[in-house]
C-alpha cells in the first residue's frame, strides 16, 4: 500500500475557525481531485487540566476545564503535510495543539 493522502484533524476555539481554516487551506490542504478548499468542521467539547508548568490559553492551572471547540478536518496530499502542520503550529492559539494525522488508503489498495 502506498499512502498518498492523510486526514489532518485539529481542534480550535470557534472564534478562530474561519481564519484558521483559510490559512491551512491556502497551504495546500483540502484538495480532493477537482476540488480545492475542502474541509469539514464539527462542534465538540474538549477537556484538560493544565499543570504548574503550563501556560494555558484558556482556563487556570490545576482545574478541570471544559472548552467548546470546533474540530476541523482536511484531506492533505503527503507532499503538503509538513507545510500544513508548520502553519497549524504557527497560527494556533493553544500552547500545544493536538494534531491528528491519519493515513488514508485508496480504494485501489484493496483487492
C-alpha positions as CSV (number, residue, x, y, z in Angstrom):
1,X,0.0,0.0,0.0
2,X,1.2,3.4,-0.9
3,X,-0.1,6.3,1.3
4,X,-0.6,9.3,-0.8
5,X,-3.0,11.3,1.4
6,X,-3.7,11.9,5.1
7,X,-6.6,13.3,7.1
8,X,-5.5,16.1,9.4
9,X,-7.7,17.0,12.3
10,X,-7.2,19.7,14.9
11,X,-9.5,21.4,17.4
12,X,-9.6,25.2,17.7
13,X,-11.7,27.8,19.6
14,X,-14.7,28.7,17.4
15,X,-13.7,32.4,17.1
16,X,-10.5,31.4,15.3
17,X,-12.1,28.8,13.0
18,X,-12.6,30.6,9.7
19,X,-9.2,32.4,9.6
20,X,-7.5,29.2,10.7
21,X,-9.4,27.2,8.0
22,X,-8.4,29.7,5.3
23,X,-4.8,29.7,6.3
24,X,-4.2,25.9,6.2
25,X,-6.2,25.5,3.0
26,X,-4.0,28.2,1.4
27,X,-1.0,26.0,2.4
28,X,-2.3,23.1,0.2
29,X,-4.7,21.2,2.5
30,X,-8.2,20.4,1.3
31,X,-7.6,19.3,-2.3
32,X,-9.8,16.4,-3.4
33,X,-9.5,15.6,-7.1
34,X,-11.0,18.6,-9.0
35,X,-12.0,20.5,-5.8
36,X,-10.0,22.8,-3.6
37,X,-10.6,24.4,-0.1
38,X,-12.4,21.2,1.0
39,X,-12.9,20.9,4.8
40,X,-15.4,19.9,7.4
41,X,-15.8,21.1,11.0
42,X,-17.9,19.9,13.9
43,X,-18.7,21.3,17.3
44,X,-17.1,19.4,20.2
45,X,-16.2,19.8,23.8
46,X,-12.6,19.5,24.9
47,X,-11.3,18.9,28.4
48,X,-7.9,19.5,30.1
49,X,-6.1,20.2,33.4
50,X,-3.0,22.4,33.0
51,X,-0.1,21.5,35.3
52,X,2.1,24.0,37.0
53,X,4.5,24.2,34.0
54,X,1.7,25.0,31.5
55,X,0.7,28.4,30.1
56,X,-2.9,27.8,29.2
57,X,-4.7,29.9,26.6
58,X,-8.0,29.2,28.4
59,X,-8.7,28.4,32.0
60,X,-6.4,28.1,35.0
61,X,-3.8,25.7,36.2
62,X,-4.8,22.7,38.3
63,X,-8.6,22.8,37.4
64,X,-10.6,20.6,35.0
65,X,-11.6,22.8,32.2
66,X,-14.4,22.2,29.6
67,X,-14.0,24.1,26.4
68,X,-16.3,24.5,23.4
69,X,-14.2,23.9,20.3
70,X,-14.5,23.2,16.6
71,X,-12.8,20.1,15.2
72,X,-11.5,21.0,11.7
73,X,-10.6,18.1,9.3
74,X,-8.9,18.3,5.9
75,X,-7.6,15.9,3.4
76,X,-3.9,16.6,2.6
77,X,-1.5,15.2,0.0
78,X,1.6,13.8,1.6
79,X,3.7,16.4,-0.3
80,X,1.9,19.2,1.6
81,X,1.7,17.7,5.1
82,X,4.9,19.3,6.5
83,X,4.0,22.9,5.5
84,X,0.3,22.5,6.6
85,X,1.5,21.2,10.1
86,X,4.0,24.1,10.3
87,X,1.2,26.6,9.6
88,X,-1.0,25.0,12.2
89,X,1.7,25.3,14.8
90,X,2.5,28.8,13.8
91,X,-1.1,30.2,14.0
92,X,-2.9,28.1,16.6
93,X,-3.6,29.9,19.8
94,X,-3.1,26.9,22.1
95,X,0.3,26.3,23.7
96,X,0.2,22.7,22.3
97,X,-2.4,22.0,19.7
98,X,-3.4,18.3,19.3
99,X,-3.0,17.4,15.6
100,X,-4.2,14.1,14.3
101,X,-2.5,12.8,11.2
102,X,-4.4,9.8,9.9
103,X,-3.0,7.9,6.8
104,X,-5.7,7.2,4.2
105,X,-5.9,4.2,1.9
106,X,-7.0,4.4,-1.7
107,X,-9.8,2.2,-3.0
108,X,-7.4,0.6,-5.4
109,X,-5.3,-0.7,-2.5
110,X,-8.0,-3.2,-1.8
111,X,-8.4,-6.3,-4.0
